[in-house]
Amino acid sequence: MNITQVLSKFGLSDLSKIVFGEAVTHNDLTVVPVAKIKYGFGCGTGRAMNETGQGAGGGGGGVVSPIGFIEMNNGQTKFKTIRPPMSLLSIATTIALSSLVLARISRKFIKK
């Protein structure tokens, strides 16, 4: 069984329809949603030492998340990224903490 057959068993045979959603048009503007797909599969077999029993198992999973959209308007095409709100929060937190650390370090050098 090849990867195409495996994906079709999970209903993922045409990934382009999942990654690029249905285009929406209004007047001269067309928007095409774009997603990122991550998936993985694993399996294994084995038996414990000095035992006669065997075991096998397998599994898989996947995640589809929106990353942006393609905007087509008046002959021009642009890709616009969708940023999750938590990524902006983590960036702001990192900047704030870095500023505090740098302020403490600089105070030690200024006192000397």
Buried (B, 14 or more C-beta within 10 A) or exposed (E): EEEEEBBEEEEBEEEEEEBBBEEEEEEEEBBBBBBEEEBEEEEEEEEEEEEEEEEEEEEEEEEEEEBBBBBBEEEEEEEEEEEEEEEEEEEEEEEEEEEEEEEEEEEEEEEE
